[in-house]
């Protein structure tokens, strides 16, 4: 049976605590493990609790498989908590490690025995946004037995979700705002560390610019640019379970095939998966970002008709693409939708899509938005002369708005700045 475990820590080296717990679970159950990104959350504390309890948590979820019973799994987790330093304390007090069984496939289970109470699904599962945030990046369409709604539906109805921050790392000499910066491997490595320290969940690496007028390169040249960065990341994270997920920003099927052993996600900017992409998805286990686009590189002269209703136009497009995925037996748990801000849209259309992003929540896929520094921001920025790299303030403002409205992924430059602003907003 597949078990889903919630992990949390806010005492000591919290990231190490989560890692040690995951390594122990891997060793004990001898199962493949999948993990969510790590989320930083304010502590849940009751009114009147000591101020010293108000320490942010790191939270994550983990999937593994075993034939052992829920009681046996619970017994192991409780003994593991003790081994990792957890001692009896008041409820809600800070703790070195917290390990909870959240789900066991579609099983329901209830047991009360001495100090241990076991309920599956976890009785607070649908009330805790930080738990749903983790699970929706493992099994977004899993229907919780207690209310027969998916993880994603429960998360959206709760209205308190946190996005996964996607940090942009361009290995190109000609990207529209940071071309050439991270082709220097030392600067690339420094930025990776900066992103790690602010719990950026995904590193999105691209080696071909998609800005208007960009030079088209071959898949061979793209792979040449990507290889040193991917090998560095592979070596850096080879023994770690909790680490940033790696995404490749590409439209080339050859690059996706080469990269799949290194990455968790393929961010396809082509906008129209052909038969080759469908075959790749059938054989791969990577998550896949399906982006609406009319041209790559972006062509500002080629946009949706100004007389059309852009939200409805793109919803029809998405419905058609998802039907193809379903017919091709591709699990929609792996599919992520990006409306393609700035790709084939006028500035007015891009803004409208952001204002009405919730209308895409009717689809059973996670939502991904890349708005950072894009030219549509010219229409709302105060300094009309500001160039792309000077639009971070506006980009952060848009991120704060979208993060409160349930967007699942936000792809941005200087992701550590966006994350820090969001963490501060959580405390209010």
C-alpha positions in Angstrom: 0.0 0.0 0.0 1.1 3.6 -0.7 1.4 5.7 2.4 1.6 9.5 2.5 3.5 10.9 5.5 3.5 14.5 6.6 6.8 15.8 8.0 7.3 19.0 10.0 10.1 20.6 12.1 10.7 23.9 13.8 13.5 23.1 16.3 17.2 22.8 15.6 18.3 22.2 12.0 14.9 21.7 10.6 16.0 20.8 7.1 18.4 18.2 8.4 15.6 16.8 10.7 13.4 16.3 7.7 16.2 14.7 5.7 17.2 12.3 8.5 13.6 11.2 8.9 13.2 10.6 5.1 16.5 8.7 5.0 15.4 6.5 7.9 12.0 5.8 6.2 13.9 4.8 3.0 16.2 2.5 4.9 13.4 0.8 7.0 10.8 0.3 4.3 13.2 -0.2 1.4 10.8 1.5 -1.0 11.1 4.1 -3.7 10.3 7.5 -2.2 8.7 10.6 -3.7 8.7 13.9 -1.9 7.0 17.2 -2.2 8.8 20.5 -2.3 9.5 21.9 1.2 7.3 24.7 2.4 8.0 27.3 5.1 4.9 28.0 7.3 4.1 30.0 10.4 3.6 27.9 13.5 0.1 27.0 14.5 -0.1 28.2 18.1 -3.2 28.7 20.3 -4.1 32.1 21.7 -2.1 32.9 24.8 0.8 30.5 23.9 4.3 31.7 24.8 5.9 33.9 22.2 8.8 31.5 22.1 6.5 29.0 20.3 6.1 31.2 17.3 8.8 29.6 15.2 8.2 28.9 11.5 7.9 25.3 10.5 9.4 23.5 7.5 6.8 21.1 6.1 6.8 18.4 3.4 5.1 15.2 2.4 6.6 11.9 1.4 5.2 8.9 -0.5 6.4 5.3 0.0 5.1 1.8 -0.4 5.0 -1.1 2.1 2.8 -4.1 2.9 3.0 -3.2 6.7 -0.1 -2.3 8.5 -1.0 1.3 9.6 -0.3 0.3 13.2 3.2 -1.0 12.3 3.9 2.1 10.2 2.7 4.4 13.1 4.8 2.5 15.6 7.9 3.0 13.5 7.2 6.7 13.0 6.7 7.3 16.7 10.0 5.5 17.5 11.7 7.5 14.8 10.5 10.8 16.3 12.2 9.8 19.6 15.4 8.8 17.9 15.5 12.2 16.2 15.2 14.0 19.5 11.5 14.7 20.0 10.6 14.7 23.7 7.1 14.9 25.3 5.9 18.5 25.3 2.7 20.4 25.5 0.5 20.2 22.4 1.5 23.0 19.8 4.9 23.4 21.4 7.9 23.6 19.1 9.3 20.2 18.1 12.3 18.7 16.4 10.2 16.4 14.2 6.6 15.7 13.6 5.6 12.6 11.5 2.0 11.9 10.7 0.3 9.3 8.5 -1.9 11.5 6.2 -3.3 8.9 3.8 -3.0 5.2 2.9 -4.3 4.9 -0.6 -8.1 5.0 -0.3 -8.2 3.3 3.1 -10.1 4.6 6.1 -8.9 3.5 9.5 -9.6 4.5 13.1 -7.8 3.2 16.2 -7.4 4.6 19.7 -4.9 2.8 21.9 -3.3 4.4 25.0 -1.6 7.6 23.9 -1.6 6.9 20.1 -4.7 7.7 18.1 -4.6 6.7 14.5 -7.1 8.0 12.0 -6.7 7.6 8.2 -7.3 10.0 6.4 -5.7 12.3 9.0 -8.7 14.1 10.7 -7.3 17.6 10.1 -6.2 16.9 6.5 -8.8 19.0 4.8 -8.4 21.9 7.3 -4.7 22.4 7.0 -3.5 24.3 4.0 0.2 23.4 4.7 -0.7 19.7 4.4 -2.7 20.1 1.2 0.0 22.3 -0.3 2.5 19.4 0.1 0.1 16.6 -1.1 -1.1 18.4 -4.2 2.4 18.2 -5.6 2.3 14.4 -5.2 -1.3 13.4 -5.9 -3.3 16.4 -6.8 -6.3 14.5 -8.2 -6.5 11.9 -5.4 -10.0 12.0 -3.9 -10.0 12.1 -0.1 -12.3 9.3 1.1 -13.8 11.5 3.9 -15.3 14.0 1.4 -14.8 12.6 -2.1 -13.1 15.7 -3.3 -9.6 15.8 -4.7 -6.6 17.2 -2.9 -6.5 20.0 -5.4 -10.2 20.8 -4.9 -9.8 20.8 -1.2 -6.8 23.1 -1.4 -8.6 25.6 -3.6 -11.8 25.6 -1.5 -9.7 26.3 1.6 -8.3 29.4 0.0 -5.0 29.6 1.9 -2.5 27.8 -0.3 1.1 28.6 -0.8 2.8 28.6 -4.2 5.9 26.7 -5.2 8.5 29.3 -6.1 10.2 28.4 -9.4 13.5 30.2 -9.7 14.6 31.1 -13.2 18.2 30.2 -14.2 19.0 31.1 -17.8 22.1 29.7 -19.3 21.7 31.9 -22.4 23.8 34.9 -23.7 20.6 36.6 -25.0 17.7 36.3 -22.5 15.6 39.4 -22.3 16.7 40.5 -18.8 19.6 38.4 -17.6 21.3 37.1 -20.7 24.8 35.9 -20.0 24.7 36.1 -16.2 24.5 32.4 -15.4 26.6 31.1 -18.2 29.4 31.8 -15.6 29.3 28.5 -13.6 30.5 30.3 -10.4 27.6 32.8 -10.6 25.2 29.9 -11.4 26.4 28.0 -8.3 26.1 31.1 -6.1 22.5 31.7 -7.2 21.6 28.0 -6.6 22.8 28.4 -3.0 20.8 31.6 -2.6 17.7 29.8 -3.8 18.3 26.9 -1.5 18.6 29.1 1.5 15.1 30.6 0.8 13.5 27.2 0.1 12.9 27.8 -3.6 11.1 24.6 -4.6 12.1 24.3 -8.3 15.1 25.5 -10.3 14.0 26.1 -13.9 17.0 25.9 -16.2 16.8 27.2 -19.7 19.4 27.4 -22.5 17.5 28.9 -25.4 16.0 32.4 -25.2 12.3 32.7 -26.1 12.3 36.6 -26.1 11.1 38.3 -29.3 13.8 38.3 -31.9 15.9 35.6 -30.1 18.3 33.5 -32.0 17.1 30.0 -32.6 19.6 27.3 -31.6 19.8 23.6 -32.3 19.0 21.0 -29.7 22.7 20.0 -29.7 23.8 23.6 -28.8 21.0 23.7 -26.1 22.3 20.5 -24.6 25.9 21.7 -24.7 24.9 24.7 -22.6 22.8 22.7 -20.1 25.2 19.8 -19.4 27.6 21.6 -17.0 24.8 22.9 -14.8 22.9 19.7 -14.7 26.0 17.7 -13.8 26.8 20.2 -11.0 23.3 19.9 -9.6 23.3 16.1 -9.9 26.5 15.9 -8.0 25.4 18.4 -5.4 22.1 16.6 -4.6 23.1 13.0 -5.3 22.7 11.8 -1.7 19.8 14.0 -0.6 16.1 13.2 -0.6 14.9 16.8 0.1 16.3 19.1 -2.5 15.1 21.6 -5.0 13.3 19.9 -7.9 14.9 20.5 -11.3 13.0 21.7 -14.3 14.2 22.1 -17.9 12.7 24.9 -19.9 12.8 23.6 -23.5 10.7 23.1 -26.6 13.0 20.4 -28.1 12.0 16.8 -27.6 15.7 15.7 -28.0 16.6 17.9 -25.0 13.8 16.6 -22.9 14.9 13.0 -23.6 18.5 13.8 -22.7 17.5 15.6 -19.5 14.9 13.3 -18.0 17.4 11.4 -15.9 18.4 14.7 -14.2 15.0 16.4 -13.8 11.6 16.3 -12.2 9.8 18.5 -14.6 9.8 19.5 -18.3 8.7 23.0 -19.0 7.6 22.9 -22.6 7.2 26.4 -24.1 6.2 25.1 -27.5 2.5 25.2 -26.7 1.4 22.3 -28.9 2.6 18.8 -27.9 2.9 16.7 -31.0 2.9 12.9 -31.3 6.6 12.8 -30.3 5.9 14.7 -27.1 2.9 12.5 -26.3 5.1 9.4 -26.8 7.8 10.9 -24.6 5.2 11.6 -21.8 3.9 8.0 -22.1 7.4 6.7 -21.4 8.6 9.3 -18.9 7.7 9.9 -15.3 8.4 13.7 -15.4 5.8 16.3 -14.6 5.0 18.4 -17.7 4.2 22.1 -18.0 1.8 22.6 -20.9 2.0 26.2 -22.0 -0.3 28.1 -24.3 1.7 29.8 -27.0 1.3 30.9 -30.6 5.0 31.2 -31.4 8.4 30.5 -30.0 10.4 32.7 -29.8 7.5 35.0 -28.8 6.4 37.3 -31.7 4.6 40.5 -30.5 2.9 40.8 -33.9 1.3 37.3 -33.6 -1.3 37.5 -30.8 -4.8 36.2 -30.1 -7.4 38.1 -32.1 -8.2 41.3 -30.2 -11.9 40.6 -30.7 -11.8 37.2 -29.0 -12.5 36.5 -25.4 -9.0 35.3 -24.4 -9.9 33.4 -21.2 -12.6 31.3 -23.1 -10.3 30.9 -26.1 -7.5 29.4 -23.9 -9.9 27.3 -21.9 -11.1 25.7 -25.1 -7.5 25.1 -26.1 -6.7 23.6 -22.8 -9.7 21.3 -22.8 -8.7 19.9 -26.2 -5.1 19.3 -25.0 -6.2 17.6 -21.9 -8.6 15.3 -23.8 -5.6 14.3 -25.9 -3.6 13.5 -22.7 -6.5 11.4 -21.3 -6.9 9.5 -24.6 -3.2 8.8 -24.5 -3.3 7.4 -21.0 -1.2 10.2 -19.6 -1.8 10.8 -15.9 -3.2 14.3 -15.3 -1.5 14.3 -11.9 1.6 15.0 -14.0 0.2 17.8 -16.1 0.6 21.5 -15.1 -1.0 24.3 -17.1 0.6 27.6 -17.9 -1.5 30.2 -19.7 1.6 31.6 -21.4 1.6 35.2 -20.2 3.2 37.3 -23.0 3.3 34.5 -25.5 0.8 35.4 -28.3 -1.1 37.9 -26.1 -1.3 41.6 -26.1 -0.5 43.4 -22.8 -4.2 43.8 -22.2 -4.9 40.1 -22.8 -2.0 39.1 -20.4 -3.4 41.3 -17.7 -6.9 40.0 -18.2 -5.6 36.4 -17.9 -4.0 37.2 -14.5 -7.1 39.0 -13.3 -9.2 36.0 -14.1 -6.8 33.2 -13.4 -9.3 31.4 -11.1 -11.4 30.5 -14.1 -8.8 27.9 -15.0 -9.3 26.1 -11.6 -12.2 24.2 -13.1 -9.6 21.9 -14.8 -8.0 19.0 -12.8 -4.5 20.3 -13.2 -2.2 22.6 -11.3 -1.7 26.2 -12.5 1.7 27.7 -13.4 2.3 31.4 -14.1 5.4 33.0 -15.5 4.9 36.8 -15.3 8.3 38.0 -14.1 9.8 41.1 -15.8 7.7 40.6 -18.9 6.9 43.5 -21.3 3.1 43.6 -20.4 4.3 45.2 -17.1 5.2 48.4 -19.0 1.5 49.2 -19.1 1.3 49.3 -15.2 4.8 50.4 -14.1 5.3 53.9 -12.7 8.7 54.4 -14.3 7.8 54.1 -18.0 11.5 54.0 -18.9 12.3 51.0 -16.7 13.8 48.1 -18.6 13.1 44.4 -18.0 15.7 43.9 -15.2 14.2 46.8 -13.3 10.7 45.3 -13.1 11.2 43.2 -10.1 9.1 45.4 -7.9 6.1 45.1 -10.1 6.8 41.4 -10.5 6.8 40.9 -6.8 3.6 42.8 -6.4 1.9 40.5 -9.0 3.3 37.5 -7.2 1.9 38.5 -3.9 -1.6 38.9 -5.5 -1.4 35.6 -7.3 -0.1 33.7 -4.3 -3.2 34.8 -2.3 -5.4 33.5 -5.1 -4.2 29.9 -5.2 -1.8 29.8 -8.1 0.2 26.6 -7.6 3.6 27.7 -9.2 5.1 31.1 -9.7 8.1 31.2 -12.0 10.2 34.3 -11.4 13.6 36.0 -11.6 15.2 36.6 -8.2 12.9 34.0 -6.6 14.5 34.5 -3.2 13.1 38.1 -3.1 9.6 36.9 -4.0 9.7 34.1 -1.4 11.0 36.5 1.4 8.1 38.9 0.6 5.6 36.1 0.8 7.0 34.7 4.1 6.6 38.2 5.6 3.0 38.4 4.3 2.1 35.1 6.0 2.9 36.6 9.4 0.2 39.3 9.2 
